[in-house]
Amino acid sequence: MSSLAKKHFFWLTLVALALFGGGCMTSPNKTLFSTTGSGWTVRQGQAIWKPGLKYPELAGEIVLAQNPDGRSSLQFTKTLLPVTLAQTTKTNWLIQFPPQRLGFTGRGQPPRRFAWLYLSAALTGKTLPETFQFTQSPDNGWRLENRRTGEFIAGFLSP
């Protein structure tokens, strides 16, 4: 592993530990649902994640699967290593950070400290909590930012 990769992994680990002050911890590799079957739209692209003002940016691949019934599943990876897995339904949410073997799940509105849980809603034009700002650019790019924490996710997805 290169020194740059080690540095990114170190910072990602610190960020994950800093962000998880509460919530329900789940075992790794749990899912709310499977994305197999009809009705799913799958898009992939690139994204940059900055967990907060004091943390470095992390670039990687993003895959987003959305179903018309309100379910969504997101995976953010860095060189084939899953960094973040997030799933939402109309009533439940789940987010995992496999490198740290951390996961959280809950009912109702997702916690605002995890922008990944709001990305699908932002991309479909749903109303977001006031701490979030979502912008789209003419070149199909987008940016979701938590103005309170400085966390942001910016990127693009295939049509």
C-alpha positions as CSV (number, residue, x, y, z in Angstrom):
1,M,0.0,0.0,0.0
2,S,1.4,3.4,-1.0
3,S,2.0,6.0,1.7
4,L,-0.7,8.2,0.1
5,A,-3.2,5.2,0.4
6,K,-2.1,4.6,4.0
7,K,-2.6,8.3,4.8
8,H,-6.2,8.2,3.3
9,F,-7.0,5.0,5.1
10,F,-5.7,6.6,8.4
11,W,-7.8,9.7,7.9
12,L,-10.9,7.7,6.9
13,T,-10.6,5.6,10.0
14,L,-10.3,8.7,12.2
15,V,-13.3,10.3,10.5
16,A,-15.5,7.3,10.9
17,L,-14.6,7.1,14.6
18,A,-15.3,10.8,15.1
19,L,-18.6,10.7,13.4
20,F,-20.1,7.8,15.3
21,G,-21.1,9.4,18.6
22,G,-24.5,7.7,18.7
23,G,-27.0,5.5,16.9
24,C,-27.4,1.8,16.8
25,M,-24.5,-0.3,15.9
26,T,-25.2,-3.3,13.7
27,S,-23.0,-6.2,12.5
28,P,-21.2,-5.7,9.2
29,N,-22.7,-7.1,6.0
30,K,-26.3,-6.6,7.1
31,T,-28.7,-5.3,4.5
32,L,-32.3,-4.0,4.6
33,F,-33.2,-5.5,1.2
34,S,-31.7,-7.0,-2.0
35,T,-31.5,-5.0,-5.2
36,T,-32.4,-7.9,-7.4
37,G,-35.6,-8.0,-9.3
38,S,-37.4,-5.7,-11.6
39,G,-37.9,-2.0,-11.3
40,W,-34.3,-1.1,-10.2
41,T,-32.4,1.7,-11.9
42,V,-28.7,1.5,-11.4
43,R,-26.3,4.3,-12.1
44,Q,-22.6,4.6,-11.5
45,G,-20.0,7.3,-11.6
46,Q,-17.3,9.1,-9.6
47,A,-17.6,11.0,-6.4
48,I,-15.5,12.9,-3.9
49,W,-16.4,12.7,-0.2
50,K,-15.1,15.2,2.4
51,P,-16.4,14.0,5.8
52,G,-16.0,17.4,7.4
53,L,-14.1,20.7,7.5
54,K,-11.0,19.2,9.1
55,Y,-10.7,16.1,7.0
56,P,-9.2,15.4,3.6
57,E,-11.2,14.6,0.5
58,L,-11.5,11.0,-0.7
59,A,-12.2,10.2,-4.3
60,G,-13.8,6.9,-5.5
61,E,-16.5,5.1,-7.4
62,I,-20.2,5.4,-6.6
63,V,-23.0,3.0,-7.6
64,L,-26.6,4.0,-6.8
65,A,-29.6,1.7,-7.2
66,Q,-33.1,3.2,-6.9
67,N,-36.5,1.6,-7.0
68,P,-39.8,3.5,-7.7
69,D,-41.1,2.2,-4.4
70,G,-38.7,4.5,-2.5
71,R,-35.9,2.0,-1.7
72,S,-32.3,3.0,-2.6
73,S,-29.0,1.4,-2.2
74,L,-25.6,3.2,-2.5
75,Q,-22.0,2.0,-2.5
76,F,-18.9,4.2,-2.4
77,T,-15.7,2.3,-3.1
78,K,-12.0,3.2,-3.3
79,T,-10.0,0.8,-5.5
80,L,-12.5,-2.1,-5.0
81,L,-12.6,-1.5,-1.2
82,P,-16.1,-0.6,-0.1
83,V,-15.8,2.5,2.0
84,T,-19.5,3.3,2.6
85,L,-22.7,1.3,2.0
86,A,-26.0,3.0,2.6
87,Q,-29.6,1.9,2.1
88,T,-32.9,3.7,2.7
89,T,-36.5,2.9,2.5
90,K,-39.5,5.1,3.3
91,T,-39.3,3.9,7.0
92,N,-35.8,2.6,7.6
93,W,-32.1,3.4,7.0
94,L,-28.8,1.6,7.2
95,I,-25.2,2.8,6.8
96,Q,-22.0,0.7,7.0
97,F,-18.3,1.5,6.9
98,P,-16.8,-1.9,6.2
99,P,-13.1,-1.0,6.7
100,Q,-13.9,-0.1,10.3
101,R,-16.5,-2.9,10.7
102,L,-19.0,-0.3,11.8
103,G,-22.7,-0.1,10.9
104,F,-25.7,1.8,12.1
105,T,-29.4,1.3,11.4
106,G,-32.6,2.9,12.5
107,R,-36.2,3.9,11.7
108,G,-37.6,7.2,10.6
109,Q,-35.6,10.0,9.2
110,P,-31.9,9.2,8.9
111,P,-29.4,11.1,11.2
112,R,-28.1,14.3,9.5
113,R,-24.5,13.4,10.3
114,F,-24.6,10.9,7.4
115,A,-24.9,12.8,4.1
116,W,-24.8,9.4,2.2
117,L,-28.3,8.6,3.5
118,Y,-29.7,11.8,1.8
119,L,-28.0,11.5,-1.6
120,S,-30.7,9.4,-3.3
121,A,-33.4,11.8,-2.0
122,A,-31.5,14.8,-3.2
123,L,-31.0,13.3,-6.7
124,T,-34.7,12.6,-7.0
125,G,-35.7,16.2,-5.9
126,K,-37.1,15.3,-2.5
127,T,-37.1,17.9,0.3
128,L,-33.9,17.7,2.5
129,P,-33.3,18.9,6.0
130,E,-32.4,22.5,6.2
131,T,-28.8,21.8,7.1
132,F,-28.3,20.3,3.6
133,Q,-27.7,22.1,0.3
134,F,-28.0,20.3,-3.0
135,T,-26.8,21.8,-6.3
136,Q,-26.6,20.4,-9.8
137,S,-24.3,21.7,-12.6
138,P,-25.1,21.8,-16.3
139,D,-22.6,19.0,-17.0
140,N,-24.7,16.5,-14.9
141,G,-22.5,17.0,-11.8
142,W,-24.0,17.4,-8.4
143,R,-22.9,18.4,-4.8
144,L,-24.6,17.6,-1.5
145,E,-23.3,19.5,1.4
146,N,-24.1,19.6,5.1
147,R,-23.6,23.3,5.8
148,R,-23.3,22.7,9.6
149,T,-20.5,20.1,9.5
150,G,-18.7,20.9,6.2
151,E,-19.3,17.3,5.0
152,F,-19.9,17.1,1.3
153,I,-20.3,14.6,-1.5
154,A,-19.7,15.8,-5.1
155,G,-19.7,13.8,-8.3
156,F,-21.7,12.6,-11.3
157,L,-23.6,9.5,-12.2
158,S,-24.4,7.9,-15.6
159,P,-27.8,8.8,-16.9
